[in-house]
Amino acid sequence: KKVSAGCYQYLPQVQPKKEYEISFYVKLDNVKKLEKKWSGFYIRFDYGNGKCQYFPPMPVQMDGSCNWTGFKFRVKTPEDFNKNKKAYLEQMIVSG
């Protein structure tokens, strides 16, 4: 049985052509990957210009179990950031 949950955070203060650090902690408990589909835990950074970036970088998605673990990624926003729609971060977990 597929189970998924996520949340969005819009980013009105984030500016084009700037460098940012994305950091987060995650704790997993028996997250199972689905066959032939993206699953597990990941964060999607939608730039609002039709492009996005994933953390950890795709095709890696976190699965299994782990205690609280910290991650940090650096990203530079593109010139056309927020051009077509509001940019956002999405935390997603999909398990089977």
C-alpha positions as CSV (number, residue, x, y, z in Angstrom):
1,K,0.0,0.0,0.0
2,K,1.4,3.4,-1.0
3,V,1.4,6.1,1.7
4,S,2.6,9.6,1.0
5,A,2.7,12.9,2.9
6,G,4.3,16.3,2.3
7,C,4.3,19.9,3.1
8,Y,5.2,23.1,1.2
9,Q,6.9,26.3,2.2
10,Y,6.8,29.3,-0.1
11,L,9.9,31.4,-0.3
12,P,9.0,35.1,-0.7
13,Q,12.3,36.4,0.7
14,V,14.6,34.3,-1.6
15,Q,16.1,36.4,-4.4
16,P,17.4,35.5,-7.9
17,K,21.2,35.0,-8.5
18,K,22.0,34.5,-4.8
19,E,23.6,31.5,-3.0
20,Y,21.7,29.9,-0.1
21,E,22.2,26.9,2.2
22,I,19.4,24.4,2.6
23,S,19.7,22.5,5.8
24,F,17.4,20.0,7.5
25,Y,17.2,17.1,9.9
26,V,15.4,13.9,9.1
27,K,14.4,10.8,11.1
28,L,13.1,7.8,9.2
29,D,11.3,4.7,10.6
30,N,10.9,1.8,8.1
31,V,10.4,3.8,5.0
32,K,10.1,1.4,2.0
33,K,10.9,2.3,-1.6
34,L,8.3,1.6,-4.2
35,E,9.3,-0.3,-7.4
36,K,9.8,1.7,-10.5
37,K,8.7,5.0,-8.9
38,W,10.4,7.8,-6.9
39,S,9.9,7.1,-3.3
40,G,11.4,7.5,0.1
41,F,12.2,10.9,1.6
42,Y,13.3,13.9,-0.4
43,I,13.1,17.7,-0.6
44,R,12.1,19.4,-3.9
45,F,13.1,23.0,-4.4
46,D,10.8,24.4,-7.1
47,Y,12.4,27.6,-8.6
48,G,9.1,28.9,-10.0
49,N,10.5,28.9,-13.5
50,G,9.6,25.4,-14.6
51,K,12.8,23.9,-13.1
52,C,13.5,22.3,-9.8
53,Q,16.3,20.7,-7.8
54,Y,16.1,17.7,-5.4
55,F,17.8,17.1,-2.1
56,P,19.5,14.6,-1.8
57,P,20.2,14.9,-5.5
58,M,18.1,12.5,-7.7
59,P,18.0,9.6,-8.3
60,V,18.9,9.2,-4.6
61,Q,16.0,9.0,-2.1
62,M,16.4,8.1,1.5
63,D,14.7,5.0,2.7
64,G,14.9,2.6,5.6
65,S,15.3,3.8,9.2
66,C,17.7,6.3,10.8
67,N,17.9,8.5,13.8
68,W,17.9,12.3,13.5
69,T,20.5,13.1,10.9
70,G,21.5,16.6,9.6
71,F,22.0,17.5,5.9
72,K,23.3,20.7,4.3
73,F,23.2,21.7,0.6
74,R,24.3,24.9,-1.1
75,V,22.3,26.2,-4.1
76,K,22.5,29.3,-6.3
77,T,19.1,30.5,-7.5
78,P,18.8,31.2,-11.2
79,E,18.2,34.6,-12.8
80,D,14.6,33.7,-13.7
81,F,13.8,32.5,-10.1
82,N,10.1,33.1,-9.3
83,K,9.4,34.0,-13.0
84,N,6.3,31.9,-13.7
85,K,4.9,31.1,-10.2
86,K,5.8,31.3,-6.5
87,A,9.0,29.3,-5.6
88,Y,8.7,26.8,-2.8
89,L,10.4,23.9,-0.9
90,E,8.4,20.7,-0.7
91,Q,9.3,18.0,1.8
92,M,7.9,14.6,0.6
93,I,7.8,11.1,1.9
94,V,6.4,8.3,-0.2
95,S,6.5,4.7,1.2
96,G,5.1,1.4,0.2
